[in-house]
Amino acid sequence: MMKPILLLVSLLLFSSAHADGVQSQTLLDSEHSWDGTPYRQYPTGTPRLRVLKITVPPHTRLPWHRHPMPNAGYLLAGSITVEKEDGRQQRLQQGEVLAEMVDTRHRGVTGDDGAVLIVFYAGSGELPLSQP
């Protein structure tokens, strides 16, 4: 009898915590990158999370690169198109999020407004964020 009461109290406490105006919105929940490629596993070693704010000027073609770890980008401002070498593209507008590719060469291209992104990297140790 004690377990159901504890569960009910826990649920009531959780509900009241959200009653004060706190809201949560899932922006991304994915097991694969934007092109449909499933994520295999995280790099081995001590986990290392990094969050970068990246500003890309207007009319910029970033160099071709690949990421050795899962990451996701949230577009704060502007727009950016992510291109794969095979020609597939994904355009991102302000407020959208993108699950990046792992070990697949791609680049970002901006238009008239440039882009400001927050990018979350889930790697390990001294693993570089990107490679040519």
C-alpha positions as CSV (number, residue, x, y, z in Angstrom):
1,M,0.0,0.0,0.0
2,M,2.9,2.4,0.7
3,K,4.3,2.2,-2.9
4,P,1.1,3.5,-4.6
5,I,0.9,6.4,-2.1
6,L,4.6,7.3,-2.8
7,L,3.9,7.1,-6.5
8,L,0.9,9.4,-6.2
9,V,2.8,11.9,-4.1
10,S,5.7,11.9,-6.6
11,L,3.3,12.5,-9.5
12,L,1.6,15.4,-7.6
13,L,5.0,17.0,-6.8
14,F,6.1,16.6,-10.4
15,S,2.8,18.1,-11.7
16,S,3.0,21.1,-9.3
17,A,6.6,21.8,-10.4
18,H,5.3,22.3,-13.9
19,A,2.3,24.4,-12.8
20,D,4.5,27.4,-12.2
21,G,4.9,28.2,-15.9
22,V,7.8,25.8,-16.7
23,Q,7.4,24.3,-20.1
24,S,9.3,21.7,-22.0
25,Q,9.3,21.2,-25.8
26,T,11.2,18.4,-27.5
27,L,13.0,19.9,-30.4
28,L,14.7,16.7,-31.6
29,D,14.4,13.0,-30.7
30,S,16.2,10.9,-33.3
31,E,18.2,7.8,-33.7
32,H,19.4,8.8,-37.1
33,S,20.9,11.8,-38.9
34,W,18.8,14.1,-41.2
35,D,19.6,11.9,-44.3
36,G,18.2,8.8,-42.6
37,T,21.5,7.1,-41.6
38,P,21.1,5.4,-38.2
39,Y,23.6,6.4,-35.5
40,R,25.8,3.4,-34.5
41,Q,27.3,4.2,-31.1
42,Y,29.0,7.0,-29.2
43,P,32.8,7.1,-29.3
44,T,34.5,5.2,-26.6
45,G,36.4,6.8,-23.7
46,T,35.4,9.4,-21.2
47,P,32.3,11.3,-22.4
48,R,32.8,14.9,-23.4
49,L,29.9,17.2,-24.2
50,R,30.6,20.5,-26.1
51,V,28.2,23.3,-27.0
52,L,29.3,25.9,-29.6
53,K,27.7,29.0,-30.9
54,I,28.7,29.3,-34.5
55,T,28.2,32.4,-36.6
56,V,28.5,31.9,-40.4
57,P,28.5,35.1,-42.5
58,P,26.2,35.6,-45.5
59,H,27.1,33.9,-48.8
60,T,29.5,31.4,-47.2
61,R,30.3,27.9,-48.4
62,L,31.9,26.1,-45.5
63,P,34.6,23.5,-46.4
64,W,33.6,19.9,-46.8
65,H,34.0,18.1,-43.5
66,R,32.8,15.2,-41.4
67,H,32.0,14.8,-37.7
68,P,33.4,11.7,-35.8
69,M,30.6,12.0,-33.2
70,P,26.8,12.5,-33.0
71,N,25.8,16.2,-32.9
72,A,22.8,18.4,-33.4
73,G,22.4,22.0,-34.4
74,Y,19.7,24.5,-33.5
75,L,19.4,27.6,-35.8
76,L,19.0,30.8,-33.8
77,A,19.0,33.1,-36.7
78,G,19.2,33.2,-40.5
79,S,19.1,30.1,-42.7
80,I,21.6,27.5,-43.8
81,T,21.5,24.6,-46.3
82,V,23.4,21.4,-45.4
83,E,24.7,19.6,-48.5
84,K,26.0,16.1,-49.0
85,E,28.5,15.2,-51.7
86,D,25.8,13.2,-53.5
87,G,23.8,16.4,-53.9
88,R,21.1,15.8,-51.2
89,Q,20.3,18.9,-49.2
90,Q,18.5,19.9,-46.1
91,R,17.5,23.6,-45.6
92,L,17.3,24.9,-42.0
93,Q,15.3,28.1,-41.1
94,Q,15.4,30.0,-37.8
95,G,14.1,27.9,-34.9
96,E,14.7,24.5,-36.6
97,V,17.0,21.8,-35.4
98,L,19.0,19.3,-37.4
99,A,20.5,15.9,-36.5
100,E,23.9,16.0,-38.1
101,M,25.6,13.1,-39.9
102,V,28.5,11.1,-38.5
103,D,31.5,10.2,-40.7
104,T,29.8,11.6,-43.8
105,R,31.3,14.5,-45.7
106,H,29.0,17.5,-46.0
107,R,29.1,21.3,-45.8
108,G,26.9,24.3,-44.9
109,V,26.0,27.1,-47.3
110,T,24.4,30.3,-46.2
111,G,22.3,32.9,-48.2
112,D,21.7,36.6,-47.7
113,D,21.2,36.4,-43.9
114,G,24.0,34.2,-42.8
115,A,23.4,31.8,-39.9
116,V,23.8,31.6,-36.1
117,L,23.7,28.1,-34.7
118,I,24.0,26.4,-31.4
119,V,25.6,23.0,-32.0
120,F,25.7,20.2,-29.3
121,Y,28.5,17.7,-29.8
122,A,28.5,14.3,-27.9
123,G,32.0,13.0,-28.2
124,S,34.9,11.8,-25.9
125,G,38.3,12.9,-24.8
126,E,40.3,14.9,-27.3
127,L,38.3,13.7,-30.4
128,P,38.1,16.7,-32.8
129,L,34.7,18.2,-33.5
130,S,35.2,17.9,-37.3
131,Q,37.7,16.6,-39.8
132,P,38.3,17.5,-43.5
